[in-house]
Amino acid sequence: MPRALWHAVSFHSSGRAVQQATAASGDMYEPYRVWSEVFSPYHCAVRAHWQPYLDGTTTMDAVALAPVRALTSE
């Protein structure tokens, strides 16, 4: 399993939470992971496989291994 994957998931999740909170007050926020390109090799896999869980459209069980599979099959 890629060592930094869960850091990328954490950065994505926290950045998305702050983005939603600031949007609710009418402000714009670009997450650090986006403008700094930190964990950029993981962005597509995390967005494709973890974001649906954050959006509430899938379960943790359904997404737990998806990012790992996506990154190890490339």
N, CA, C, O and CB atoms as a CASP TS submission, in Angstrom:
PFRMAT TS
TARGET T0000
AUTHOR 0000-0000-0000
METHOD Language model
MODEL 1
PARENT N/A
ATOM      1  N   MET     1       0.848  -1.179   0.000  1.00  0.00           N
ATOM      2  CA  MET     1       0.000   0.000   0.000  1.00  0.00           C
ATOM      3  C   MET     1       0.892   1.241   0.000  1.00  0.00           C
ATOM      4  O   MET     1       1.862   1.311   0.755  1.00  0.00           O
ATOM      5  CB  MET     1      -0.964  -0.001   1.226  1.00  0.00           C
ATOM      6  N   PRO     2       0.569   2.205  -0.834  1.00  0.00           N
ATOM      7  CA  PRO     2       1.348   3.447  -0.853  1.00  0.00           C
ATOM      8  C   PRO     2       1.356   4.112   0.531  1.00  0.00           C
ATOM      9  O   PRO     2       0.301   4.322   1.129  1.00  0.00           O
ATOM     10  CB  PRO     2       0.777   4.421  -1.908  1.00  0.00           C
ATOM     11  N   ARG     3       2.533   4.434   1.024  1.00  0.00           N
ATOM     12  CA  ARG     3       2.681   4.929   2.397  1.00  0.00           C
ATOM     13  C   ARG     3       1.946   6.231   2.668  1.00  0.00           C
ATOM     14  O   ARG     3       1.420   6.413   3.766  1.00  0.00           O
ATOM     15  CB  ARG     3       4.125   5.117   2.705  1.00  0.00           C
ATOM     16  N   ALA     4       1.894   7.126   1.722  1.00  0.00           N
ATOM     17  CA  ALA     4       1.300   8.445   1.958  1.00  0.00           C
ATOM     18  C   ALA     4      -0.189   8.508   1.631  1.00  0.00           C
ATOM     19  O   ALA     4      -0.805   9.565   1.762  1.00  0.00           O
ATOM     20  CB  ALA     4       2.027   9.478   1.146  1.00  0.00           C
ATOM     21  N   LEU     5      -0.768   7.392   1.210  1.00  0.00           N
ATOM     22  CA  LEU     5      -2.175   7.420   0.792  1.00  0.00           C
ATOM     23  C   LEU     5      -3.093   7.960   1.875  1.00  0.00           C
ATOM     24  O   LEU     5      -3.934   8.813   1.592  1.00  0.00           O
ATOM     25  CB  LEU     5      -2.626   6.032   0.397  1.00  0.00           C
ATOM     26  N   TRP     6      -2.956   7.490   3.100  1.00  0.00           N
ATOM     27  CA  TRP     6      -3.900   7.928   4.126  1.00  0.00           C
ATOM     28  C   TRP     6      -3.632   9.361   4.563  1.00  0.00           C
ATOM     29  O   TRP     6      -4.530  10.019   5.089  1.00  0.00           O
ATOM     30  CB  TRP     6      -3.836   7.001   5.330  1.00  0.00           C
ATOM     31  N   HIS     7      -2.414   9.860   4.356  1.00  0.00           N
ATOM     32  CA  HIS     7      -2.186  11.287   4.555  1.00  0.00           C
ATOM     33  C   HIS     7      -2.946  12.078   3.490  1.00  0.00           C
ATOM     34  O   HIS     7      -3.538  13.118   3.778  1.00  0.00           O
ATOM     35  CB  HIS     7      -0.669  11.617   4.506  1.00  0.00           C
ATOM     36  N   ALA     8      -2.921  11.573   2.267  1.00  0.00           N
ATOM     37  CA  ALA     8      -3.643  12.228   1.172  1.00  0.00           C
ATOM     38  C   ALA     8      -5.139  12.227   1.452  1.00  0.00           C
ATOM     39  O   ALA     8      -5.819  13.221   1.196  1.00  0.00           O
ATOM     40  CB  ALA     8      -3.349  11.527  -0.172  1.00  0.00           C
ATOM     41  N   VAL     9      -5.658  11.117   1.976  1.00  0.00           N
ATOM     42  CA  VAL     9      -7.077  11.032   2.335  1.00  0.00           C
ATOM     43  C   VAL     9      -7.399  12.058   3.424  1.00  0.00           C
ATOM     44  O   VAL     9      -8.425  12.735   3.357  1.00  0.00           O
ATOM     45  CB  VAL     9      -7.439   9.597   2.815  1.00  0.00           C
ATOM     46  N   SER    10      -6.534  12.169   4.413  1.00  0.00           N
ATOM     47  CA  SER    10      -6.735  13.125   5.499  1.00  0.00           C
ATOM     48  C   SER    10      -6.720  14.566   4.983  1.00  0.00           C
ATOM     49  O   SER    10      -7.584  15.364   5.347  1.00  0.00           O
ATOM     50  CB  SER    10      -5.657  12.941   6.572  1.00  0.00           C
ATOM     51  N   PHE    11      -5.747  14.898   4.141  1.00  0.00           N
ATOM     52  CA  PHE    11      -5.677  16.245   3.576  1.00  0.00           C
ATOM     53  C   PHE    11      -6.920  16.537   2.733  1.00  0.00           C
ATOM     54  O   PHE    11      -7.481  17.630   2.801  1.00  0.00           O
ATOM     55  CB  PHE    11      -4.400  16.410   2.723  1.00  0.00           C
ATOM     56  N   HIS    12      -7.342  15.556   1.943  1.00  0.00           N
ATOM     57  CA  HIS    12      -8.526  15.737   1.102  1.00  0.00           C
ATOM     58  C   HIS    12      -9.761  15.969   1.970  1.00  0.00           C
ATOM     59  O   HIS    12     -10.539  16.888   1.715  1.00  0.00           O
ATOM     60  CB  HIS    12      -8.737  14.511   0.185  1.00  0.00           C
ATOM     61  N   SER    13      -9.938  15.139   2.989  1.00  0.00           N
ATOM     62  CA  SER    13     -11.126  15.228   3.847  1.00  0.00           C
ATOM     63  C   SER    13     -11.180  16.541   4.608  1.00  0.00           C
ATOM     64  O   SER    13     -12.218  17.203   4.636  1.00  0.00           O
ATOM     65  CB  SER    13     -11.154  14.068   4.830  1.00  0.00           C
ATOM     66  N   SER    14     -10.077  16.920   5.220  1.00  0.00           N
ATOM     67  CA  SER    14     -10.077  18.161   5.986  1.00  0.00           C
ATOM     68  C   SER    14     -10.206  19.379   5.072  1.00  0.00           C
ATOM     69  O   SER    14     -10.901  20.337   5.410  1.00  0.00           O
ATOM     70  CB  SER    14      -8.801  18.265   6.823  1.00  0.00           C
ATOM     71  N   GLY    15      -9.548  19.346   3.931  1.00  0.00           N
ATOM     72  CA  GLY    15      -9.671  20.452   2.981  1.00  0.00           C
ATOM     73  C   GLY    15     -11.093  20.611   2.478  1.00  0.00           C
ATOM     74  O   GLY    15     -11.588  21.728   2.326  1.00  0.00           O
ATOM     75  N   ARG    16     -11.746  19.491   2.222  1.00  0.00           N
ATOM     76  CA  ARG    16     -13.137  19.518   1.751  1.00  0.00           C
ATOM     77  C   ARG    16     -14.067  20.054   2.839  1.00  0.00           C
ATOM     78  O   ARG    16     -14.989  20.814   2.544  1.00  0.00           O
ATOM     79  CB  ARG    16     -13.590  18.106   1.314  1.00  0.00           C
ATOM     80  N   ALA    17     -13.834  19.667   4.090  1.00  0.00           N
ATOM     81  CA  ALA    17     -14.654  20.160   5.199  1.00  0.00           C
ATOM     82  C   ALA    17     -14.515  21.672   5.353  1.00  0.00           C
ATOM     83  O   ALA    17     -15.511  22.371   5.533  1.00  0.00           O
ATOM     84  CB  ALA    17     -14.262  19.460   6.507  1.00  0.00           C
ATOM     85  N   VAL    18     -13.296  22.173   5.283  1.00  0.00           N
ATOM     86  CA  VAL    18     -13.074  23.621   5.392  1.00  0.00           C
ATOM     87  C   VAL    18     -13.679  24.327   4.187  1.00  0.00           C
ATOM     88  O   VAL    18     -14.262  25.401   4.331  1.00  0.00           O
ATOM     89  CB  VAL    18     -11.559  23.946   5.503  1.00  0.00           C
ATOM     90  N   GLN    19     -13.551  23.744   3.009  1.00  0.00           N
ATOM     91  CA  GLN    19     -14.120  24.332   1.797  1.00  0.00           C
ATOM     92  C   GLN    19     -15.638  24.468   1.928  1.00  0.00           C
ATOM     93  O   GLN    19     -16.200  25.499   1.559  1.00  0.00           O
ATOM     94  CB  GLN    19     -13.764  23.478   0.564  1.00  0.00           C
ATOM     95  N   GLN    20     -16.297  23.449   2.443  1.00  0.00           N
ATOM     96  CA  GLN    20     -17.750  23.495   2.619  1.00  0.00           C
ATOM     97  C   GLN    20     -18.151  24.509   3.688  1.00  0.00           C
ATOM     98  O   GLN    20     -19.136  25.229   3.519  1.00  0.00           O
ATOM     99  CB  GLN    20     -18.282  22.110   2.990  1.00  0.00           C
ATOM    100  N   ALA    21     -17.403  24.571   4.776  1.00  0.00           N
ATOM    101  CA  ALA    21     -17.713  25.517   5.853  1.00  0.00           C
ATOM    102  C   ALA    21     -17.554  26.958   5.383  1.00  0.00           C
ATOM    103  O   ALA    21     -18.383  27.808   5.706  1.00  0.00           O
ATOM    104  CB  ALA    21     -16.813  25.261   7.067  1.00  0.00           C
ATOM    105  N   THR    22     -16.505  27.239   4.630  1.00  0.00           N
ATOM    106  CA  THR    22     -16.300  28.608   4.163  1.00  0.00           C
ATOM    107  C   THR    22     -17.308  28.973   3.075  1.00  0.00           C
ATOM    108  O   THR    22     -17.731  30.125   2.981  1.00  0.00           O
ATOM    109  CB  THR    22     -14.871  28.784   3.640  1.00  0.00           C
ATOM    110  N   ALA    23     -17.692  27.997   2.254  1.00  0.00           N
ATOM    111  CA  ALA    23     -18.696  28.257   1.216  1.00  0.00           C
ATOM    112  C   ALA    23     -20.042  28.609   1.844  1.00  0.00           C
ATOM    113  O   ALA    23     -20.784  29.438   1.317  1.00  0.00           O
ATOM    114  CB  ALA    23     -18.847  27.032   0.290  1.00  0.00           C
ATOM    115  N   ALA    24     -20.350  27.974   2.974  1.00  0.00           N
ATOM    116  CA  ALA    24     -21.617  28.264   3.664  1.00  0.00           C
ATOM    117  C   ALA    24     -21.679  29.704   4.134  1.00  0.00           C
ATOM    118  O   ALA    24     -22.767  30.265   4.261  1.00  0.00           O
ATOM    119  CB  ALA    24     -21.803  27.328   4.855  1.00  0.00           C
ATOM    120  N   SER    25     -20.535  30.308   4.393  1.00  0.00           N
ATOM    121  CA  SER    25     -20.510  31.709   4.810  1.00  0.00           C
ATOM    122  C   SER    25     -20.226  32.651   3.646  1.00  0.00           C
ATOM    123  O   SER    25     -20.053  33.854   3.842  1.00  0.00           O
ATOM    124  CB  SER    25     -19.470  31.910   5.894  1.00  0.00           C
ATOM    125  N   GLY    26     -20.178  32.100   2.434  1.00  0.00           N
ATOM    126  CA  GLY    26     -19.988  32.919   1.245  1.00  0.00           C
ATOM    127  C   GLY    26     -18.539  33.155   0.862  1.00  0.00           C
ATOM    128  O   GLY    26     -18.266  33.944  -0.042  1.00  0.00           O
ATOM    129  N   ASP    27     -17.613  32.496   1.521  1.00  0.00           N
ATOM    130  CA  ASP    27     -16.200  32.677   1.225  1.00  0.00           C
ATOM    131  C   ASP    27     -15.687  31.541   0.340  1.00  0.00           C
ATOM    132  O   ASP    27     -16.278  30.463   0.279  1.00  0.00           O
ATOM    133  CB  ASP    27     -15.385  32.753   2.525  1.00  0.00           C
ATOM    134  N   MET    28     -14.599  31.802  -0.329  1.00  0.00           N
ATOM    135  CA  MET    28     -13.961  30.796  -1.181  1.00  0.00           C
ATOM    136  C   MET    28     -12.715  30.286  -0.463  1.00  0.00           C
ATOM    137  O   MET    28     -12.026  31.042   0.221  1.00  0.00           O
ATOM    138  CB  MET    28     -13.599  31.386  -2.595  1.00  0.00           C
ATOM    139  N   TYR    29     -12.442  29.015  -0.627  1.00  0.00           N
ATOM    140  CA  TYR    29     -11.244  28.413  -0.041  1.00  0.00           C
ATOM    141  C   TYR    29     -10.717  27.362  -1.002  1.00  0.00           C
ATOM    142  O   TYR    29     -11.444  26.464  -1.424  1.00  0.00           O
ATOM    143  CB  TYR    29     -11.544  27.789   1.361  1.00  0.00           C
ATOM    144  N   GLU    30      -9.458  27.487  -1.335  1.00  0.00           N
ATOM    145  CA  GLU    30      -8.812  26.471  -2.159  1.00  0.00           C
ATOM    146  C   GLU    30      -7.941  25.631  -1.229  1.00  0.00           C
ATOM    147  O   GLU    30      -7.002  26.149  -0.624  1.00  0.00           O
ATOM    148  CB  GLU    30      -7.962  27.116  -3.330  1.00  0.00           C
ATOM    149  N   PRO    31      -8.245  24.338  -1.111  1.00  0.00           N
ATOM    150  CA  PRO    31      -7.485  23.498  -0.186  1.00  0.00           C
ATOM    151  C   PRO    31      -5.985  23.503  -0.469  1.00  0.00           C
ATOM    152  O   PRO    31      -5.546  23.589  -1.615  1.00  0.00           O
ATOM    153  CB  PRO    31      -7.999  22.084  -0.244  1.00  0.00           C
ATOM    154  N   TYR    32      -5.234  23.409   0.589  1.00  0.00           N
ATOM    155  CA  TYR    32      -3.775  23.378   0.516  1.00  0.00           C
ATOM    156  C   TYR    32      -3.288  22.300  -0.445  1.00  0.00           C
ATOM    157  O   TYR    32      -2.361  22.530  -1.222  1.00  0.00           O
ATOM    158  CB  TYR    32      -3.181  23.148   1.902  1.00  0.00           C
ATOM    159  N   ARG    33      -3.909  21.130  -0.394  1.00  0.00           N
ATOM    160  CA  ARG    33      -3.470  20.018  -1.248  1.00  0.00           C
ATOM    161  C   ARG    33      -3.583  20.365  -2.721  1.00  0.00           C
ATOM    162  O   ARG    33      -2.860  19.807  -3.547  1.00  0.00           O
ATOM    163  CB  ARG    33      -4.288  18.765  -0.952  1.00  0.00           C
ATOM    164  N   VAL    34      -4.488  21.286  -3.063  1.00  0.00           N
ATOM    165  CA  VAL    34      -4.681  21.671  -4.462  1.00  0.00           C
ATOM    166  C   VAL    34      -3.596  22.635  -4.909  1.00  0.00           C
ATOM    167  O   VAL    34      -2.902  22.379  -5.892  1.00  0.00           O
ATOM    168  CB  VAL    34      -6.064  22.304  -4.662  1.00  0.00           C
ATOM    169  N   TRP    35      -3.444  23.747  -4.189  1.00  0.00           N
ATOM    170  CA  TRP    35      -2.500  24.757  -4.663  1.00  0.00           C
ATOM    171  C   TRP    35      -1.049  24.378  -4.409  1.00  0.00           C
ATOM    172  O   TRP    35      -0.160  24.864  -5.108  1.00  0.00           O
ATOM    173  CB  TRP    35      -2.792  26.077  -4.006  1.00  0.00           C
ATOM    174  N   SER    36      -0.788  23.522  -3.428  1.00  0.00           N
ATOM    175  CA  SER    36       0.603  23.121  -3.170  1.00  0.00           C
ATOM    176  C   SER    36       0.991  21.863  -3.936  1.00  0.00           C
ATOM    177  O   SER    36       2.172  21.535  -4.048  1.00  0.00           O
ATOM    178  CB  SER    36       0.815  22.893  -1.680  1.00  0.00           C
ATOM    179  N   GLU    37      -0.010  21.160  -4.464  1.00  0.00           N
ATOM    180  CA  GLU    37       0.164  19.904  -5.171  1.00  0.00           C
ATOM    181  C   GLU    37       0.773  18.811  -4.286  1.00  0.00           C
ATOM    182  O   GLU    37       1.373  17.859  -4.785  1.00  0.00           O
ATOM    183  CB  GLU    37       1.032  20.123  -6.385  1.00  0.00           C
ATOM    184  N   VAL    38       0.610  18.961  -2.959  1.00  0.00           N
ATOM    185  CA  VAL    38       1.062  17.926  -2.040  1.00  0.00           C
ATOM    186  C   VAL    38       0.231  16.665  -2.283  1.00  0.00           C
ATOM    187  O   VAL    38      -0.984  16.749  -2.461  1.00  0.00           O
ATOM    188  CB  VAL    38       0.944  18.401  -0.554  1.00  0.00           C
ATOM    189  N   PHE    39       0.857  15.537  -2.291  1.00  0.00           N
ATOM    190  CA  PHE    39       0.203  14.252  -2.542  1.00  0.00           C
ATOM    191  C   PHE    39      -0.468  14.193  -3.913  1.00  0.00           C
ATOM    192  O   PHE    39      -1.434  13.452  -4.093  1.00  0.00           O
ATOM    193  CB  PHE    39      -0.824  13.978  -1.463  1.00  0.00           C
ATOM    194  N   SER    40       0.025  14.955  -4.868  1.00  0.00           N
ATOM    195  CA  SER    40      -0.603  14.999  -6.194  1.00  0.00           C
ATOM    196  C   SER    40      -0.730  13.637  -6.875  1.00  0.00           C
ATOM    197  O   SER    40      -1.687  13.443  -7.624  1.00  0.00           O
ATOM    198  CB  SER    40       0.179  15.912  -7.080  1.00  0.00           C
ATOM    199  N   PRO    41       0.181  12.678  -6.658  1.00  0.00           N
ATOM    200  CA  PRO    41      -0.020  11.380  -7.300  1.00  0.00           C
ATOM    201  C   PRO    41      -1.285  10.655  -6.834  1.00  0.00           C
ATOM    202  O   PRO    41      -1.755   9.726  -7.491  1.00  0.00           O
ATOM    203  CB  PRO    41       1.174  10.507  -7.045  1.00  0.00           C
ATOM    204  N   TYR    42      -1.825  11.086  -5.702  1.00  0.00           N
ATOM    205  CA  TYR    42      -2.978  10.419  -5.121  1.00  0.00           C
ATOM    206  C   TYR    42      -4.303  11.132  -5.390  1.00  0.00           C
ATOM    207  O   TYR    42      -5.366  10.572  -5.125  1.00  0.00           O
ATOM    208  CB  TYR    42      -2.780  10.284  -3.652  1.00  0.00           C
ATOM    209  N   HIS    43      -4.254  12.347  -5.906  1.00  0.00           N
ATOM    210  CA  HIS    43      -5.473  13.155  -6.050  1.00  0.00           C
ATOM    211  C   HIS    43      -6.591  12.441  -6.801  1.00  0.00           C
ATOM    212  O   HIS    43      -7.727  12.409  -6.328  1.00  0.00           O
ATOM    213  CB  HIS    43      -5.147  14.440  -6.760  1.00  0.00           C
ATOM    214  N   CYS    44      -6.290  11.877  -7.945  1.00  0.00           N
ATOM    215  CA  CYS    44      -7.345  11.250  -8.757  1.00  0.00           C
ATOM    216  C   CYS    44      -7.973  10.071  -8.039  1.00  0.00           C
ATOM    217  O   CYS    44      -9.197   9.945  -8.012  1.00  0.00           O
ATOM    218  CB  CYS    44      -6.784  10.793 -10.102  1.00  0.00           C
ATOM    219  N   ALA    45      -7.157   9.210  -7.460  1.00  0.00           N
ATOM    220  CA  ALA    45      -7.689   8.029  -6.765  1.00  0.00           C
ATOM    221  C   ALA    45      -8.514   8.429  -5.549  1.00  0.00           C
ATOM    222  O   ALA    45      -9.579   7.862  -5.305  1.00  0.00           O
ATOM    223  CB  ALA    45      -6.545   7.098  -6.336  1.00  0.00           C
ATOM    224  N   VAL    46      -8.031   9.396  -4.791  1.00  0.00           N
ATOM    225  CA  VAL    46      -8.765   9.829  -3.602  1.00  0.00           C
ATOM    226  C   VAL    46     -10.075  10.499  -3.997  1.00  0.00           C
ATOM    227  O   VAL    46     -11.120  10.218  -3.410  1.00  0.00           O
ATOM    228  CB  VAL    46      -7.909  10.791  -2.756  1.00  0.00           C
ATOM    229  N   ARG    47     -10.023  11.376  -4.984  1.00  0.00           N
ATOM    230  CA  ARG    47     -11.236  12.058  -5.431  1.00  0.00           C
ATOM    231  C   ARG    47     -12.258  11.054  -5.980  1.00  0.00           C
ATOM    232  O   ARG    47     -13.449  11.150  -5.682  1.00  0.00           O
ATOM    233  CB  ARG    47     -10.893  13.110  -6.505  1.00  0.00           C
ATOM    234  N   ALA    48     -11.796  10.115  -6.763  1.00  0.00           N
ATOM    235  CA  ALA    48     -12.705   9.144  -7.386  1.00  0.00           C
ATOM    236  C   ALA    48     -13.280   8.148  -6.392  1.00  0.00           C
ATOM    237  O   ALA    48     -14.436   7.745  -6.517  1.00  0.00           O
ATOM    238  CB  ALA    48     -11.987   8.397  -8.480  1.00  0.00           C
ATOM    239  N   HIS    49     -12.487   7.748  -5.411  1.00  0.00           N
ATOM    240  CA  HIS    49     -12.916   6.650  -4.549  1.00  0.00           C
ATOM    241  C   HIS    49     -13.267   7.059  -3.127  1.00  0.00           C
ATOM    242  O   HIS    49     -14.028   6.356  -2.462  1.00  0.00           O
ATOM    243  CB  HIS    49     -11.855   5.626  -4.501  1.00  0.00           C
ATOM    244  N   TRP    50     -12.735   8.174  -2.642  1.00  0.00           N
ATOM    245  CA  TRP    50     -13.015   8.597  -1.273  1.00  0.00           C
ATOM    246  C   TRP    50     -14.099   9.670  -1.223  1.00  0.00           C
ATOM    247  O   TRP    50     -14.918   9.678  -0.304  1.00  0.00           O
ATOM    248  CB  TRP    50     -11.745   9.113  -0.615  1.00  0.00           C
ATOM    249  N   GLN    51     -14.112  10.562  -2.189  1.00  0.00           N
ATOM    250  CA  GLN    51     -15.095  11.646  -2.197  1.00  0.00           C
ATOM    251  C   GLN    51     -16.536  11.143  -2.141  1.00  0.00           C
ATOM    252  O   GLN    51     -17.345  11.754  -1.443  1.00  0.00           O
ATOM    253  CB  GLN    51     -14.907  12.495  -3.429  1.00  0.00           C
ATOM    254  N   PRO    52     -16.902  10.067  -2.834  1.00  0.00           N
ATOM    255  CA  PRO    52     -18.282   9.573  -2.713  1.00  0.00           C
ATOM    256  C   PRO    52     -18.669   9.221  -1.273  1.00  0.00           C
ATOM    257  O   PRO    52     -19.820   9.393  -0.873  1.00  0.00           O
ATOM    258  CB  PRO    52     -18.468   8.353  -3.594  1.00  0.00           C
ATOM    259  N   TYR    53     -17.704   8.729  -0.506  1.00  0.00           N
ATOM    260  CA  TYR    53     -17.980   8.455   0.913  1.00  0.00           C
ATOM    261  C   TYR    53     -18.251   9.758   1.657  1.00  0.00           C
ATOM    262  O   TYR    53     -19.190   9.839   2.449  1.00  0.00           O
ATOM    263  CB  TYR    53     -16.795   7.699   1.570  1.00  0.00           C
ATOM    264  N   LEU    54     -17.433  10.774   1.405  1.00  0.00           N
ATOM    265  CA  LEU    54     -17.639  12.074   2.050  1.00  0.00           C
ATOM    266  C   LEU    54     -18.975  12.691   1.652  1.00  0.00           C
ATOM    267  O   LEU    54     -19.611  13.384   2.446  1.00  0.00           O
ATOM    268  CB  LEU    54     -16.501  13.029   1.695  1.00  0.00           C
ATOM    269  N   ASP    55     -19.389  12.434   0.425  1.00  0.00           N
ATOM    270  CA  ASP    55     -20.662  12.958  -0.065  1.00  0.00           C
ATOM    271  C   ASP    55     -21.859  12.173   0.462  1.00  0.00           C
ATOM    272  O   ASP    55     -23.002  12.597   0.293  1.00  0.00           O
ATOM    273  CB  ASP    55     -20.676  12.948  -1.576  1.00  0.00           C
ATOM    274  N   GLY    56     -21.603  11.028   1.101  1.00  0.00           N
ATOM    275  CA  GLY    56     -22.676  10.216   1.644  1.00  0.00           C
ATOM    276  C   GLY    56     -23.359   9.323   0.631  1.00  0.00           C
ATOM    277  O   GLY    56     -24.461   8.832   0.873  1.00  0.00           O
ATOM    278  N   THR    57     -22.706   9.106  -0.512  1.00  0.00           N
ATOM    279  CA  THR    57     -23.331   8.287  -1.551  1.00  0.00           C
ATOM    280  C   THR    57     -22.861   6.843  -1.542  1.00  0.00           C
ATOM    281  O   THR    57     -23.322   6.039  -2.352  1.00  0.00           O
ATOM    282  CB  THR    57     -23.062   8.885  -2.896  1.00  0.00           C
ATOM    283  N   THR    58     -21.947   6.501  -0.636  1.00  0.00           N
ATOM    284  CA  THR    58     -21.485   5.121  -0.492  1.00  0.00           C
ATOM    285  C   THR    58     -21.057   4.899   0.953  1.00  0.00           C
ATOM    286  O   THR    58     -21.028   5.838   1.748  1.00  0.00           O
ATOM    287  CB  THR    58     -20.310   4.811  -1.476  1.00  0.00           C
ATOM    288  N   THR    59     -20.732   3.683   1.285  1.00  0.00           N
ATOM    289  CA  THR    59     -20.358   3.342   2.656  1.00  0.00           C
ATOM    290  C   THR    59     -18.848   3.218   2.806  1.00  0.00           C
ATOM    291  O   THR    59     -18.118   3.109   1.822  1.00  0.00           O
ATOM    292  CB  THR    59     -21.031   2.044   3.080  1.00  0.00           C
ATOM    293  N   MET    60     -18.402   3.237   4.038  1.00  0.00           N
ATOM    294  CA  MET    60     -16.978   3.047   4.331  1.00  0.00           C
ATOM    295  C   MET    60     -16.522   1.680   3.836  1.00  0.00           C
ATOM    296  O   MET    60     -15.443   1.557   3.256  1.00  0.00           O
ATOM    297  CB  MET    60     -16.704   3.190   5.850  1.00  0.00           C
ATOM    298  N   ASP    61     -17.335   0.656   4.060  1.00  0.00           N
ATOM    299  CA  ASP    61     -16.978  -0.689   3.592  1.00  0.00           C
ATOM    300  C   ASP    61     -16.744  -0.718   2.090  1.00  0.00           C
ATOM    301  O   ASP    61     -15.839  -1.403   1.613  1.00  0.00           O
ATOM    302  CB  ASP    61     -18.071  -1.686   3.962  1.00  0.00           C
ATOM    303  N   ALA    62     -17.541   0.007   1.358  1.00  0.00           N
ATOM    304  CA  ALA    62     -17.429  -0.003  -0.098  1.00  0.00           C
ATOM    305  C   ALA    62     -16.187   0.716  -0.603  1.00  0.00           C
ATOM    306  O   ALA    62     -15.676   0.383  -1.672  1.00  0.00           O
ATOM    307  CB  ALA    62     -18.649   0.623  -0.706  1.00  0.00           C
ATOM    308  N   VAL    63     -15.701   1.679   0.136  1.00  0.00           N
ATOM    309  CA  VAL    63     -14.575   2.483  -0.367  1.00  0.00           C
ATOM    310  C   VAL    63     -13.242   2.217   0.323  1.00  0.00           C
ATOM    311  O   VAL    63     -12.222   2.762  -0.099  1.00  0.00           O
ATOM    312  CB  VAL    63     -14.902   3.927  -0.226  1.00  0.00           C
ATOM    313  N   ALA    64     -13.220   1.419   1.341  1.00  0.00           N
ATOM    314  CA  ALA    64     -12.001   1.253   2.137  1.00  0.00           C
ATOM    315  C   ALA    64     -10.795   0.814   1.314  1.00  0.00           C
ATOM    316  O   ALA    64      -9.695   1.322   1.529  1.00  0.00           O
ATOM    317  CB  ALA    64     -12.245   0.252   3.230  1.00  0.00           C
ATOM    318  N   LEU    65     -10.968  -0.095   0.401  1.00  0.00           N
ATOM    319  CA  LEU    65      -9.833  -0.587  -0.381  1.00  0.00           C
ATOM    320  C   LEU    65      -9.743  -0.006  -1.783  1.00  0.00           C
ATOM    321  O   LEU    65      -8.744  -0.216  -2.470  1.00  0.00           O
ATOM    322  CB  LEU    65      -9.904  -2.069  -0.478  1.00  0.00           C
ATOM    323  N   ALA    66     -10.751   0.710  -2.217  1.00  0.00           N
ATOM    324  CA  ALA    66     -10.759   1.220  -3.595  1.00  0.00           C
ATOM    325  C   ALA    66      -9.555   2.099  -3.933  1.00  0.00           C
ATOM    326  O   ALA    66      -8.947   1.891  -4.983  1.00  0.00           O
ATOM    327  CB  ALA    66     -12.019   2.004  -3.832  1.00  0.00           C
ATOM    328  N   PRO    67      -9.176   3.081  -3.086  1.00  0.00           N
ATOM    329  CA  PRO    67      -8.004   3.891  -3.458  1.00  0.00           C
ATOM    330  C   PRO    67      -6.714   3.071  -3.516  1.00  0.00           C
ATOM    331  O   PRO    67      -5.855   3.319  -4.363  1.00  0.00           O
ATOM    332  CB  PRO    67      -7.831   5.035  -2.468  1.00  0.00           C
ATOM    333  N   VAL    68      -6.581   2.103  -2.623  1.00  0.00           N
ATOM    334  CA  VAL    68      -5.388   1.255  -2.636  1.00  0.00           C
ATOM    335  C   VAL    68      -5.330   0.458  -3.935  1.00  0.00           C
ATOM    336  O   VAL    68      -4.289   0.385  -4.587  1.00  0.00           O
ATOM    337  CB  VAL    68      -5.377   0.302  -1.415  1.00  0.00           C
ATOM    338  N   ARG    69      -6.448  -0.130  -4.296  1.00  0.00           N
ATOM    339  CA  ARG    69      -6.490  -0.899  -5.545  1.00  0.00           C
ATOM    340  C   ARG    69      -6.186  -0.025  -6.746  1.00  0.00           C
ATOM    341  O   ARG    69      -5.454  -0.435  -7.647  1.00  0.00           O
ATOM    342  CB  ARG    69      -7.853  -1.557  -5.720  1.00  0.00           C
ATOM    343  N   ALA    70      -6.741   1.174  -6.762  1.00  0.00           N
ATOM    344  CA  ALA    70      -6.520   2.078  -7.893  1.00  0.00           C
ATOM    345  C   ALA    70      -5.049   2.461  -8.030  1.00  0.00           C
ATOM    346  O   ALA    70      -4.526   2.547  -9.141  1.00  0.00           O
ATOM    347  CB  ALA    70      -7.369   3.337  -7.735  1.00  0.00           C
ATOM    348  N   LEU    71      -4.394   2.686  -6.915  1.00  0.00           N
ATOM    349  CA  LEU    71      -2.996   3.112  -6.964  1.00  0.00           C
ATOM    350  C   LEU    71      -2.036   1.959  -7.197  1.00  0.00           C
ATOM    351  O   LEU    71      -0.968   2.165  -7.773  1.00  0.00           O
ATOM    352  CB  LEU    71      -2.630   3.815  -5.688  1.00  0.00           C
ATOM    353  N   THR    72      -2.377   0.775  -6.777  1.00  0.00           N
ATOM    354  CA  THR    72      -1.462  -0.351  -6.955  1.00  0.00           C
ATOM    355  C   THR    72      -1.650  -1.052  -8.298  1.00  0.00           C
ATOM    356  O   THR    72      -0.825  -1.876  -8.692  1.00  0.00           O
ATOM    357  CB  THR    72      -1.649  -1.347  -5.833  1.00  0.00           C
ATOM    358  N   SER    73      -2.727  -0.726  -8.993  1.00  0.00           N
ATOM    359  CA  SER    73      -2.948  -1.359 -10.299  1.00  0.00           C
ATOM    360  C   SER    73      -2.434  -0.502 -11.450  1.00  0.00           C
ATOM    361  O   SER    73      -2.470  -0.930 -12.603  1.00  0.00           O
ATOM    362  CB  SER    73      -4.427  -1.644 -10.497  1.00  0.00           C
ATOM    363  N   GLU    74      -1.960   0.699 -11.149  1.00  0.00           N
ATOM    364  CA  GLU    74      -1.474   1.596 -12.211  1.00  0.00           C
ATOM    365  C   GLU    74      -0.126   1.170 -12.711  1.00  0.00           C
ATOM    366  O   GLU    74       0.432   1.809 -13.603  1.00  0.00           O
ATOM    367  CB  GLU    74      -1.402   3.029 -11.719  1.00  0.00           C
TER
END
